[in-house]
Amino acid sequence: MTLRVTKVEVDRVLWEFRNSPQLALQFFNLVGKKKGFLHSLRSCCIVIHLMVNIRRYDEALIVMKNLIQTKGYSPLEVLEGLVDSYETNLTSLAAFDALVRACTQIGASEGAYEVIKKSQREGFWVSIHAWNNFLNHLLNGNETERFWKVYMEMVSYGYSENMNTYNLLIYALCKECKFYEAISVLYRMLKDGITPNVVAFNMLVDGACKIGEIDLGLKLVKKMGVMSGDCVSPNSVTYNCLINGYCKLGRLVIAHEVLNEMVKVGIDPNVRTYATLIDGYSRNGCLEEAFRWCDEMVERGLVPNAVVYNSLVHWLHMEGDVEGASLLLSDMVDKHIPPDQFTYSILTKGLCRNGYLHEALKCHKWILEKNLMEEAFTHNILIDYLFRNKNIKGAKQLLGSMFVRGLIPDVVTYGILIDGECKQGSVESAIQIYDDMIKVEKRSNMVIYNSIVNGLCKAASLQKASLLVDTLENANMLDPVTYNTLLNGFCASGNIDKALDLFSKMRKEGNSVNIVTYNVVINNLCKHGFFQRAKELMKAMIVQGLIPDFITYTTLVTNIAKNCSREEVIELHDYMVLNGVIPDTQTYNSIVGPLLAGGTEKDQA
């Protein structure tokens, strides 16, 4: 017997089955499988309401996402269908929360926000959970500024924050490195009678580590029990955050002590714990100890993953041990640990870094032939090193192969091409590439602008470089690198007056002057024989709160030792040591050489 029903009949049957949601779903699915039959929006919305009523949210979300992604309904049209099929005491407001979640899951930010606002206008206010879901979606999409606007709007409607809301606030503030503001949110939670969970504490510990206040993070861990009324204790994530923080600061002994404490309280280190230690020890030049951690990890029955291997391979390459990295990769394959995209990128960059560009290109070709990776990152690495090796033809061929394979160059690709052309003296080609980038709606960044300014300066097109800097300044897009590049360009061309005018302007603006700026000017003052003025400028650095580095002193000492009296040289040396800068071999050679030769040029005169 053939099943023949109309959409209106399906709507009616579904509604009659509303007290038997499971039966209604079976009927809905059965009819939906019939060839040529498409459910109406109303039928779908009735099923959504029924599924939400019995807390089968996953099925409800599947129907919602299908309506939007496959059938082409807008979130607001789905909302309208839910409103039309809503019945007081028979359906739940949670359906509207679910629609917000469906929107965020498919990345429809605007749709989610429109649903929240339109629901309110229709008299169906979504719960705090829907707002939290949308706020979390904004944070995950790095829309921090909008997050705060939406949060303030939510509060203005009188919603009461719950634990999840507070956790989102802490996460947002820690993300912005506003640790102390995040701590104030924790105290506000406690004041409102909400006990923070381990997630809140872990975010704060991680936030403390991010701003270098790791000891404060450790204190927070120790007070976790007291602050939570003994409801919360540290877990593996807590200790991993601390270990990671201490490793990044190079405080490996304390990282080891934290691990011991972790084991002492009965928390087993996991793969992430050891991966952090291995990377931390490798980063600080302790590869032998890193491999010992790897051995201990295996002894505990844990299997090193791609993250562990990637870290070791990376740092072996950084140490120049290409053979060791190759053996480790072979071990990875033998143990059937699948490499990821980072493995291939690390291998490509490691080979290039150590002078094996030809081997890196062969490896890249093999990766593409096996379809192991399709992304721009490794192409960018190779194009960069081809430019460094002045193989412009090879770089352009590789760029062409990206287009052939359907890979779209990203802003990093364009940045490498522009920088490469500028360094080869082909500024016009660089500007053409920049124009092409803008045409495909890729947004430029300061790295690219600085490359162009540098290229113009090296091509002695200082007027064009100045115009570009002025344009960037008007757009409030300058950084110290831009100014320093133009400053160096004026100095290199012998235009010391323009350089000093620019330097004066930079000092007035305050935030654009750094140690590099002073070193550039001091070096060029010395080159032009203005030694006293160079010394005065060094003292001005200190007044501004900038501590001269060994480059500053070496520049001054090298030039003053050749042109001034030995008393001035010794005085400068003493001044240098008193300000906490330890002279290096080059500095001492600059001081001692002229003295051994019978004095400086001024002494001999």
C-alpha positions in Angstrom: 0.0 0.0 0.0 1.4 3.4 -1.0 1.5 6.1 1.7 -0.1 9.3 0.3 -0.3 12.2 2.7 -0.4 16.0 2.3 1.7 18.5 4.3 -1.5 19.7 6.0 -2.3 16.1 7.1 1.2 15.6 8.4 0.9 18.8 10.4 -2.4 17.6 11.9 -1.1 14.1 12.7 2.1 15.5 14.4 0.0 17.8 16.5 -2.4 15.0 17.5 0.7 12.9 18.5 2.0 15.8 20.7 1.4 13.7 23.9 3.5 10.9 22.3 6.7 12.7 21.1 8.5 9.5 20.3 5.7 8.3 18.1 5.5 11.7 16.4 9.2 11.6 15.6 8.9 8.2 14.1 6.0 9.3 11.9 8.0 12.5 10.9 11.0 10.5 9.9 8.9 7.9 8.0 7.1 10.5 6.0 10.3 12.4 5.4 11.9 9.3 3.7 9.2 9.2 1.1 10.5 10.2 -2.3 9.5 13.6 -3.4 8.0 14.6 -0.1 9.3 17.7 1.8 8.1 18.6 5.3 6.6 22.0 5.8 8.2 24.5 8.1 5.3 24.1 10.5 5.8 20.3 10.6 9.5 20.8 11.4 8.7 23.4 14.1 6.1 21.1 15.7 8.7 18.3 15.9 11.3 20.7 17.3 8.9 21.7 20.1 8.1 18.1 20.9 11.8 17.1 21.0 12.6 20.1 23.3 9.8 19.1 25.6 11.3 15.7 26.3 14.8 17.2 26.4 16.0 15.5 23.2 17.9 18.7 22.2 20.2 17.0 19.7 17.3 15.9 17.5 15.8 19.4 17.8 19.1 21.0 16.8 19.5 18.6 13.8 16.1 19.7 12.5 16.8 23.4 13.0 20.2 23.2 11.3 18.7 21.3 8.4 16.0 24.0 7.9 18.7 26.7 7.8 21.5 25.0 5.9 19.7 22.6 3.6 16.2 24.0 3.1 17.4 27.7 3.0 15.2 29.1 5.7 16.6 32.1 7.5 16.9 31.9 11.3 14.1 34.5 11.6 11.8 32.4 9.4 12.5 29.4 11.6 11.7 31.6 14.7 8.5 32.7 13.1 7.6 29.0 12.6 8.3 28.2 16.2 6.2 31.2 17.4 3.3 30.1 15.2 3.4 26.5 16.5 3.9 27.5 20.1 1.1 26.5 22.5 1.2 27.7 26.2 1.5 24.7 28.6 2.2 22.3 25.7 5.4 23.6 24.4 8.6 25.1 26.0 10.4 28.4 25.7 13.6 26.3 25.6 12.9 25.9 21.9 13.9 29.5 21.3 17.2 28.9 23.3 17.8 25.9 21.1 17.5 28.0 18.0 20.1 30.4 19.2 22.4 27.4 19.9 21.7 26.0 16.4 22.7 29.4 14.9 26.0 29.6 16.8 26.8 26.0 15.9 26.7 26.8 12.2 28.5 30.1 12.6 25.4 32.3 12.0 26.3 35.1 14.5 23.9 37.7 13.1 21.2 35.1 12.9 21.6 34.2 16.6 21.5 37.8 17.6 18.4 38.5 15.5 16.7 35.5 17.0 17.4 36.9 20.5 16.1 40.3 19.7 13.0 39.2 17.7 12.0 36.7 20.4 11.9 39.6 22.9 9.7 41.6 20.5 7.4 38.6 20.2 7.2 38.2 24.0 9.3 35.1 24.1 12.4 36.1 26.1 15.3 33.7 25.7 17.0 32.5 29.0 20.4 33.5 30.4 21.6 30.2 28.8 21.0 31.5 25.3 22.8 34.7 26.0 25.7 32.8 27.5 25.8 30.6 24.4 25.9 33.7 22.1 28.6 35.4 24.3 30.7 32.3 24.2 30.4 32.1 20.4 31.6 35.7 20.2 34.6 35.0 22.4 35.5 31.9 20.4 35.4 34.0 17.2 37.7 36.6 18.8 34.9 39.3 18.7 35.9 40.6 22.1 34.7 44.1 21.6 31.2 42.9 20.5 31.2 40.5 23.5 31.3 43.4 25.9 28.6 45.3 24.1 26.3 42.3 24.0 27.1 41.5 27.7 26.2 45.1 28.7 23.0 44.9 26.7 22.0 41.6 28.4 22.6 43.1 31.9 20.5 46.2 30.9 17.5 43.8 30.4 17.8 42.7 34.0 19.2 39.2 33.4 20.9 37.7 36.5 24.4 36.3 35.8 25.0 32.7 36.6 28.2 30.7 37.0 28.7 30.3 33.2 28.3 34.1 32.7 30.9 34.8 35.3 33.2 32.2 33.7 32.8 33.9 30.4 33.7 37.3 31.9 36.8 35.8 33.5 37.8 34.1 30.2 37.3 37.4 28.2 39.4 39.5 30.7 42.2 36.9 30.9 42.2 36.8 27.1 42.7 40.6 27.1 45.5 40.1 29.8 43.3 42.0 32.3 44.1 39.6 35.2 43.3 41.9 38.1 39.9 42.8 36.6 39.3 39.0 36.2 40.1 38.5 39.9 37.5 41.2 40.8 34.9 39.1 38.9 35.8 36.1 41.0 35.2 38.2 44.2 31.9 39.4 42.7 30.9 35.8 42.2 31.6 35.0 45.8 29.7 38.1 46.9 26.7 37.0 44.9 26.7 33.6 46.6 28.0 31.7 43.6 30.8 29.2 44.3 33.4 29.4 41.5 34.1 26.0 39.9 37.5 24.6 38.9 37.1 26.1 35.4 37.0 29.6 36.8 40.2 29.0 38.9 42.0 27.4 36.0 41.3 30.3 33.7 42.6 32.7 36.4 45.8 30.6 36.9 46.3 30.6 33.2 45.7 34.3 33.1 48.3 34.9 35.8 50.8 32.9 33.8 50.1 34.9 30.6 51.0 38.2 32.3 54.1 36.7 34.0 52.5 36.7 37.5 52.9 33.0 37.8 53.8 33.1 41.5 50.4 34.8 42.0 48.9 31.9 40.1 50.5 29.5 42.5 49.1 31.3 45.5 45.7 31.2 43.9 46.0 27.4 43.5 46.9 27.1 47.2 43.8 29.2 48.2 41.5 27.4 45.9 40.0 25.2 48.6 39.5 28.1 51.1 37.9 30.4 48.5 35.5 27.8 47.3 34.5 26.5 50.8 36.4 23.3 50.1 34.2 22.6 47.1 36.9 22.9 44.6 40.4 21.4 44.4 43.1 21.7 41.7 43.0 19.2 38.8 45.4 18.2 36.1 44.5 21.3 34.0 45.4 23.5 37.0 48.8 21.9 37.4 49.5 21.8 33.7 48.9 25.6 33.5 51.4 26.2 36.3 54.0 23.8 34.7 53.5 25.6 31.3 53.9 29.0 32.9 57.1 28.1 34.8 58.6 26.4 31.7 58.0 29.5 29.5 59.8 31.6 32.1 62.7 29.1 32.1 62.1 28.2 35.8 62.4 24.5 35.1 63.3 23.5 38.7 60.0 24.9 40.0 58.1 23.3 37.1 59.5 20.0 38.2 58.5 20.7 41.8 54.9 21.4 40.7 54.9 18.1 38.9 56.0 16.4 42.2 53.3 18.2 44.1 50.8 17.1 41.4 51.7 13.4 41.9 51.8 13.9 45.7 48.2 14.9 45.9 47.2 11.9 43.8 46.7 13.5 40.3 48.4 11.5 37.6 50.4 13.5 35.0 48.8 13.1 31.5 50.2 13.4 28.0 49.7 17.2 28.0 51.7 17.5 31.3 54.7 15.7 29.7 54.3 17.5 26.4 54.5 20.8 28.3 57.6 19.7 30.2 59.3 18.3 27.0 58.7 21.5 25.1 59.8 23.6 28.1 63.0 21.8 28.6 63.7 21.8 24.9 63.0 25.5 24.6 65.5 26.2 27.3 68.3 24.2 25.6 67.9 21.0 27.8 67.1 18.5 25.0 68.8 15.6 26.9 66.5 16.2 29.9 63.5 16.6 27.5 64.2 13.1 26.1 64.4 11.8 29.7 60.9 13.2 30.3 59.8 11.4 27.2 61.2 8.1 28.6 59.4 8.7 31.9 56.2 9.3 30.1 56.5 5.9 28.3 57.4 4.2 31.6 54.1 5.5 33.1 52.2 3.8 30.2 51.5 7.0 28.3 52.0 7.1 24.5 53.7 10.2 23.1 51.5 11.9 20.5 52.2 14.1 17.5 52.5 17.2 19.8 55.4 15.6 21.7 57.2 14.5 18.5 56.6 17.9 16.8 58.2 19.7 19.8 61.3 17.5 19.8 61.6 17.6 16.0 61.3 21.4 16.1 64.0 21.9 18.8 66.3 19.4 17.2 66.2 21.4 14.0 66.7 24.6 16.0 69.9 23.0 17.4 71.0 22.1 13.9 70.6 18.3 14.5 68.8 17.5 11.2 69.9 13.8 11.5 68.5 13.5 15.0 65.2 15.0 13.8 65.0 12.6 10.9 65.6 9.6 13.2 62.8 10.8 15.5 60.4 11.2 12.5 61.2 7.6 11.5 60.5 6.5 15.0 57.1 8.3 14.8 56.2 6.5 11.6 57.4 3.1 13.1 55.1 3.6 16.1 52.1 4.4 13.8 51.7 7.9 15.3 50.1 9.9 12.4 51.9 13.2 11.6 49.7 16.3 11.5 49.9 19.5 9.5 52.3 21.0 12.1 54.7 18.0 11.7 55.1 18.7 8.0 55.4 22.4 8.5 58.0 21.9 11.2 60.0 19.5 9.0 59.8 21.9 6.0 61.0 24.9 8.0 63.6 22.9 9.9 65.2 21.7 6.6 65.1 25.2 5.1 66.6 26.7 8.3 69.5 24.3 8.2 70.3 24.9 4.5 68.5 21.9 3.0 66.2 23.8 0.8 66.4 21.3 -2.0 65.4 18.5 0.3 62.6 20.6 1.7 61.2 21.1 -1.8 61.4 17.4 -2.5 59.7 16.6 0.8 57.0 19.2 0.0 56.4 17.6 -3.4 56.0 14.2 -1.8 53.5 15.6 0.8 51.4 17.1 -2.0 51.5 13.9 -4.1 50.3 11.9 -1.2 47.6 14.5 -0.5 48.8 14.7 3.1 48.2 18.4 3.4 46.4 21.1 1.4 47.1 24.6 3.0 49.2 27.7 2.3 51.4 27.5 5.4 54.2 25.2 4.1 54.1 27.0 0.7 54.7 30.2 2.5 57.8 28.8 4.3 59.3 27.6 1.0 58.5 30.8 -0.9 60.2 32.8 1.9 63.4 30.7 1.8 63.5 30.7 -2.0 63.5 34.5 -1.8 66.2 34.4 0.9 68.3 32.3 -1.5 67.6 34.7 -4.3 65.7 32.0 -6.3 63.0 34.4 -7.5 62.0 32.1 -10.4 61.5 29.1 -8.0 59.4 31.3 -5.6 57.1 32.4 -8.4 56.8 28.8 -9.7 55.7 27.6 -6.3 53.2 30.5 -6.1 51.8 29.4 -9.4 51.5 25.8 -8.2 49.4 27.1 -5.3 46.8 28.5 -7.8 46.9 25.3 -9.8 46.0 23.3 -6.7 43.3 25.7 -5.8 45.0 27.1 -2.8 44.3 30.7 -2.2 47.4 32.8 -1.0 46.7 34.3 2.4 48.0 37.7 3.7 51.2 36.0 4.9 51.9 34.8 1.3 51.4 38.3 0.0 53.6 39.7 2.8 56.4 37.3 2.0 56.2 38.1 -1.8 56.2 41.9 -1.1 59.1 41.7 1.4 61.0 39.4 -1.0 60.6 41.8 -3.9 61.6 44.8 -1.8 64.7 43.1 -0.6 65.6 42.3 -4.2 65.2 46.0 -5.0 62.0 45.4 -7.1 59.8 47.9 -5.3 57.5 48.4 -8.2 56.8 44.7 -8.4 56.2 44.7 -4.6 53.6 47.5 -5.0 52.0 45.6 -7.9 51.6 42.6 -5.6 50.2 44.8 -2.9 47.6 46.1 -5.4 46.7 42.5 -6.4 46.3 41.7 -2.7 43.9 44.6 -2.2 41.9 43.5 -5.3 41.2 40.1 -3.8 40.1 41.8 -0.5 43.0 40.7 1.6 43.6 43.2 4.4 47.2 44.5 4.7 49.0 44.6 8.0 51.9 46.6 9.5 54.4 44.0 8.5 53.6 44.5 4.9 53.5 48.3 5.2 56.9 48.2 6.9 58.3 46.0 4.2 57.2 48.6 1.5 58.6 51.5 3.6 61.9 49.6 3.9 62.0 48.8 0.2 61.4 52.5 -0.7 64.1 53.6 1.6 66.6 51.1 0.2 65.7 52.3 -3.3 66.4 55.8 -2.2 62.8 56.8 -2.8 62.6 58.6 0.5 60.0 61.1 -0.6 57.6 58.2 -1.4 58.5 56.5 1.8 57.7 59.7 3.7 54.4 60.0 2.0 53.4 56.4 2.8 54.4 57.0 6.5 52.3 60.2 6.6 49.4 58.3 5.1 49.8 55.6 7.8 50.1 58.2 10.5 46.8 59.9 9.4 45.2 56.4 9.6 46.7 55.9 13.1 48.4 52.8 11.9 52.1 53.5 12.7 54.3 51.5 15.0 57.9 52.1 16.1 59.3 49.8 13.3 57.8 52.1 10.7 59.4 55.2 12.1 62.7 53.4 12.7 62.8 52.2 9.1 62.3 55.7 7.7 64.8 57.1 10.2 67.4 54.6 9.2 66.6 55.4 5.5 67.4 59.1 6.1 70.6 58.3 8.0 71.8 55.8 5.3 71.3 58.4 2.6 73.4 60.9 4.6 70.4 63.2 5.3 71.2 63.6 9.0 69.1 66.8 9.4 65.9 65.1 8.2 66.7 62.2 10.4 67.1 64.4 13.5 63.9 66.3 12.6 62.0 63.0 12.4 63.6 61.8 15.7 62.5 65.0 17.4 59.0 64.5 16.2 59.0 60.9 17.4 60.2 61.9 20.9 57.4 64.5 21.1 54.9 61.7 20.3 56.5 59.6 23.0 55.2 56.1 22.3 57.1 55.6 19.0 60.6 55.8 20.4 62.4 52.7 21.6 66.0 51.5 22.1 66.4 50.7 18.4 65.5 54.3 17.6 68.2 55.7 19.9 70.7 53.2 18.6 70.1 54.2 15.0 70.5 57.9 15.8 73.6 57.4 18.1 75.3 55.3 15.4 74.8 57.9 12.8 75.8 60.8 15.0 79.0 59.0 15.7 79.5 58.3 12.0 79.3 62.1 11.4 81.6 62.9 14.3 79.0 64.2 16.7 80.4 62.2 19.7 79.4 64.5 22.5 75.9 64.8 21.1 75.7 61.0 20.9 76.8 60.7 24.6 74.2 63.2 25.6 71.5 61.3 23.7 72.5 58.1 25.6 71.9 59.9 28.9 68.6 61.2 27.5 67.6 57.6 27.0 68.0 56.8 30.6 66.0 59.9 31.6 63.2 58.6 29.4 63.3 55.3 31.2 65.0 53.3 28.4 68.0 51.3 29.5 70.9 51.4 26.9 71.8 47.9 25.8 75.3 46.6 24.8 74.7 47.7 21.2 74.3 51.3 22.4 77.5 51.1 24.4 79.5 49.2 21.8 78.5 51.7 19.2 79.7 54.6 21.4 82.8 52.9 22.8 83.9 51.7 19.3 83.7 55.2 17.9 84.9 57.2 21.0 87.9 54.8 21.4 89.1 55.7 18.0 88.4 59.5 18.2 88.5 60.6 21.8 90.8 60.5 24.8 91.4 57.4 26.9 89.9 59.1 29.9 86.6 59.6 28.0 86.7 55.9 27.0 87.2 54.7 30.6 84.6 57.1 31.9 82.1 55.7 29.4 83.0 52.1 30.4 82.5 52.8 34.0 79.1 54.5 33.3 78.2 51.4 31.3 78.9 49.0 34.1 77.2 51.2 36.7 74.0 51.1 34.6 74.1 47.3 34.7 75.2 46.6 31.1 78.0 44.0 31.0 80.4 44.7 28.1 80.9 41.9 25.6 84.1 40.8 23.9 83.6 43.3 21.0 83.2 46.2 23.5 86.4 45.3 25.4 88.3 44.9 22.2 87.2 48.4 21.2 88.4 49.7 24.6 91.6 47.8 25.0 92.8 47.8 21.3 93.5 51.5 21.0 95.0 51.6 24.6 97.5 48.8 23.8 98.3 50.6 20.5 99.4 53.6 22.4 96.2 55.5 23.0 93.3 56.8 21.0 93.8 59.0 17.9 93.1 62.1 20.1 95.8 61.0 22.6 98.4 60.5 19.8 97.5 63.9 18.1 
